[in-house]
Structure formats: C-alpha cells, structure tokens
Amino acid sequence: VTIRNGIDLNVFKPTPSDFRQRLGLEGKYVILGPASKWLSDVNKEVLDKFTKLMHPDEVLLLFGVDVQDTSNLPKNVITYGYTKNREELAQLYTMANVFVNCTREESLSLINIEAQACGTPVVTFDATATPETVDGIYSLSTQVGNPDRLYESVENIRYNNDGEVSKQVISFASKNYDLYSNYEEYLNLYKTLGN
C-alpha cells in the first residue's frame, strides 16, 4: 500500500500579496527557487548557464537562505532570505510564474507540491522521487544537471500556457497530496488490519 505524504491545503493555496511591488518585480517573469539547491556547489554550473539563457524580462528569485554578499551572483538573480511562516511561503509561491527546483536527491519534495497547490507550475530535475511530484503535462521533470533542458522546460511552461495551468496544478496537488485525505487512508488501512 502506498500512502503519499501530504500538505495542508488550507495553508498552501493561491494567496495574494504585494511581493511583486515590494521586490520591484512588476512586469517580470518570476522564476522562484530554493536557494539551498541553486547555490549548492554541485549546481554552480547549472546556475551560471541557466542565468545566461534567461530573457531580459526574467528574474530568478532565490529564497530560504541568508546571502549577505550577492555581488558574486548574476545580475538577474535576487535573493529573499528566509520566510517567516507558511502563509508567507504560500504568498511567494503564488506570486511566482514558475517554481524551479534543481534538487538532485529527495525522498519526496513537498515544496514542489506546495508550489503547485498555490497554482504555480513546477520544473524539477528527474532524480530520485521528484518526478512523482509533477504530472508531466503542466509541471515537468527534466534531465538532472542539464541547465539547457531545465531552461527549455521553463520556456515550455511559459509559452505553452493555455490558461489552464494554474487550475490543473492545483487539481494535481489536491487530488494526490491533501494531508487530511492521506491521513484518512492511514486510518482506513489500520481498520482493515484490525479485522
């Protein structure tokens, strides 16, 4: 029996904010990502090549780590630091156009699910369990460590957005990863074992 981990859909849902105004991102295509993955030594080349492929109206916003000195980062990369709470994280996910997680190993990346629950499509490397966190249609997994394929997937989502993306990724997350539905599956399993 497989019972997936879940997220709280009462928290991770489309959540408006003034992040774009506060961060000066109006009119930008915002690519959001976890700084711990993007700034790791193993992804140094990925970051360098990916940011060189980006269009002038695109910005990579990295969150989740204190970066005091950003002078060594490409000009189209900005950092936000740590989020204060889950509601603020939902606001960040919602504000972004796409969430890109260049993780190379995960047991199950719930941040990919959280982003989709907020209506934001995901691009992730196809390593370990991360392909399970995307539907392969509205959110994509791509060749691990390949910045060209990673960026192609981002562009695919950007330019093939049929207006259904947000609705479809929310549906995928809620259908498969609702915390309370998955708790219910555990209870049902225990009941069947007791008989």
KAQUI-V410193 format. One record per residue. N is the residue number from 1. BURIAL is 1 if it has 24 or more other ideal C-beta (glycine too) atoms within 12 Angstrom, else 0. Layout:
N_BURIAL ; N_BURIAL
This chain:
1_0 ; 2_0 ; 3_0 ; 4_1 ; 5_1 ; 6_1 ; 7_1 ; 8_1 ; 9_1 ; 10_0 ; 11_1 ; 12_1 ; 13_1 ; 14_1 ; 15_1 ; 16_0 ; 17_0 ; 18_0 ; 19_1 ; 20_0 ; 21_0 ; 22_0 ; 23_1 ; 24_0 ; 25_1 ; 26_0 ; 27_0 ; 28_1 ; 29_1 ; 30_1 ; 31_1 ; 32_1 ; 33_1 ; 34_1 ; 35_1 ; 36_1 ; 37_1 ; 38_1 ; 39_1 ; 40_0 ; 41_0 ; 42_0 ; 43_1 ; 44_0 ; 45_0 ; 46_1 ; 47_1 ; 48_0 ; 49_0 ; 50_1 ; 51_1 ; 52_0 ; 53_1 ; 54_1 ; 55_0 ; 56_0 ; 57_0 ; 58_1 ; 59_1 ; 60_1 ; 61_1 ; 62_1 ; 63_1 ; 64_1 ; 65_0 ; 66_0 ; 67_0 ; 68_0 ; 69_0 ; 70_0 ; 71_0 ; 72_0 ; 73_1 ; 74_1 ; 75_0 ; 76_1 ; 77_1 ; 78_1 ; 79_1 ; 80_1 ; 81_0 ; 82_0 ; 83_1 ; 84_0 ; 85_0 ; 86_0 ; 87_0 ; 88_1 ; 89_1 ; 90_1 ; 91_1 ; 92_1 ; 93_1 ; 94_1 ; 95_1 ; 96_1 ; 97_1 ; 98_1 ; 99_1 ; 100_1 ; 101_1 ; 102_1 ; 103_1 ; 104_1 ; 105_0 ; 106_1 ; 107_0 ; 108_1 ; 109_1 ; 110_1 ; 111_1 ; 112_1 ; 113_1 ; 114_1 ; 115_1 ; 116_1 ; 117_1 ; 118_1 ; 119_1 ; 120_1 ; 121_1 ; 122_1 ; 123_1 ; 124_1 ; 125_1 ; 126_1 ; 127_1 ; 128_0 ; 129_1 ; 130_1 ; 131_1 ; 132_1 ; 133_1 ; 134_1 ; 135_1 ; 136_0 ; 137_0 ; 138_1 ; 139_1 ; 140_1 ; 141_1 ; 142_1 ; 143_0 ; 144_1 ; 145_1 ; 146_1 ; 147_1 ; 148_0 ; 149_1 ; 150_1 ; 151_1 ; 152_0 ; 153_1 ; 154_1 ; 155_1 ; 156_0 ; 157_1 ; 158_1 ; 159_0 ; 160_0 ; 161_0 ; 162_0 ; 163_0 ; 164_0 ; 165_1 ; 166_1 ; 167_0 ; 168_1 ; 169_1 ; 170_1 ; 171_0 ; 172_1 ; 173_1 ; 174_1 ; 175_0 ; 176_1 ; 177_1 ; 178_1 ; 179_1 ; 180_0 ; 181_0 ; 182_1 ; 183_0 ; 184_0 ; 185_0 ; 186_0 ; 187_0 ; 188_0 ; 189_0 ; 190_0 ; 191_0 ; 192_0 ; 193_0 ; 194_0 ; 195_0
